[in-house]
């Protein structure tokens, strides 16, 4: 039994295979993009959770010191250190830095 195909049929099969490979690659790209989007969202939720937990711990310690101490150095320390750390973090986050291009000496003759 011999299979006899016309040139049009061969081109149709090759075209169908190319379309199949193209669809497969496009779906792989789309699934990678969806997975990256999901990972980014999970990172944001994880970071938010850590920030809220840390802020809660700082507030708890501050509240305990304020309620159970007479003031003075302990009060200054418990309120001052988080303020300094927060200001440092905000300053670093809001400072815009741009890389300077290297300066080349140009020889003018």
C-alpha positions as CSV (number, residue, x, y, z in Angstrom):
1,X,0.0,0.0,0.0
2,X,1.5,3.3,-1.1
3,X,0.6,6.6,0.1
4,X,0.3,9.1,-2.7
5,X,0.0,12.8,-1.7
6,X,-0.2,15.8,-4.0
7,X,2.0,18.8,-3.4
8,X,-1.0,20.7,-2.1
9,X,-1.7,18.0,0.5
10,X,2.0,18.0,1.6
11,X,1.9,21.8,2.0
12,X,-1.4,21.5,4.0
13,X,0.1,19.0,6.4
14,X,3.3,21.1,6.8
15,X,1.1,24.2,7.4
16,X,-1.0,22.4,9.9
17,X,2.1,21.2,11.8
18,X,3.5,24.8,11.8
19,X,0.2,26.1,13.2
20,X,0.2,23.4,15.9
21,X,3.7,24.3,17.0
22,X,2.9,28.0,17.0
23,X,-0.2,27.4,19.2
24,X,1.8,25.2,21.5
25,X,4.6,27.8,21.9
26,X,2.0,30.6,22.5
27,X,0.2,28.7,25.2
28,X,3.6,27.9,26.9
29,X,4.4,31.6,26.9
30,X,1.0,32.5,28.3
31,X,1.3,29.9,31.1
32,X,4.7,31.2,32.0
33,X,3.4,34.8,32.1
34,X,0.4,33.7,34.3
35,X,2.8,31.8,36.7
36,X,5.0,34.9,37.0
37,X,2.0,37.1,37.7
38,X,0.9,34.7,40.4
39,X,4.3,34.7,42.0
40,X,4.5,38.5,42.0
41,X,1.1,38.6,43.8
42,X,2.2,36.1,46.3
43,X,5.4,38.1,47.0
44,X,3.3,41.2,47.6
45,X,1.0,39.4,50.1
46,X,3.9,37.8,51.9
47,X,5.7,41.2,52.2
48,X,2.5,42.9,53.4
49,X,2.1,40.2,56.1
50,X,5.6,40.6,57.3
51,X,5.3,44.4,57.5
52,X,2.0,44.1,59.4
53,X,3.5,41.6,61.8
54,X,6.6,43.6,62.5
55,X,4.6,46.8,62.9
56,X,2.3,45.0,65.4
57,X,5.4,43.8,67.4
58,X,6.8,47.3,67.5
59,X,3.5,48.8,68.6
60,X,3.1,46.1,71.3
61,X,6.6,46.8,72.7
62,X,6.0,50.6,72.7
63,X,2.6,50.2,74.4
64,X,4.1,48.0,77.1
65,X,6.9,50.4,77.8
66,X,4.6,53.4,77.8
67,X,2.2,51.7,80.2
68,X,4.7,50.2,82.6
69,X,7.5,52.8,82.8
70,X,7.6,56.2,84.3
71,X,9.1,57.7,81.1
72,X,12.7,58.9,80.7
73,X,15.3,56.9,78.8
74,X,13.1,53.8,78.2
75,X,10.3,55.9,76.6
76,X,12.8,57.8,74.4
77,X,14.5,54.6,73.3
78,X,11.2,52.7,72.6
79,X,9.9,55.6,70.5
80,X,13.1,56.9,69.0
81,X,14.7,53.7,67.6
82,X,11.7,52.7,65.4
83,X,11.4,56.3,64.2
84,X,15.0,56.4,63.2
85,X,14.7,53.1,61.4
86,X,11.5,54.2,59.6
87,X,13.0,57.5,58.5
88,X,16.1,55.7,57.2
89,X,14.0,53.2,55.2
90,X,11.8,55.9,53.8
91,X,14.7,58.1,52.8
92,X,16.5,55.2,51.1
93,X,13.3,54.2,49.3
94,X,12.4,57.7,48.1
95,X,15.9,58.8,47.1
96,X,16.3,58.8,43.4
97,X,19.7,57.7,42.2
98,X,20.8,57.7,38.6
99,X,24.0,56.1,37.4
100,X,26.5,58.6,36.0
101,X,27.9,57.7,32.6
102,X,31.7,57.3,32.6
103,X,33.5,60.4,31.6
104,X,35.9,59.9,28.7
105,X,38.5,62.4,27.9
106,X,38.2,63.5,24.3
107,X,41.3,64.3,22.5
108,X,40.8,67.4,20.4
109,X,43.5,68.1,17.9
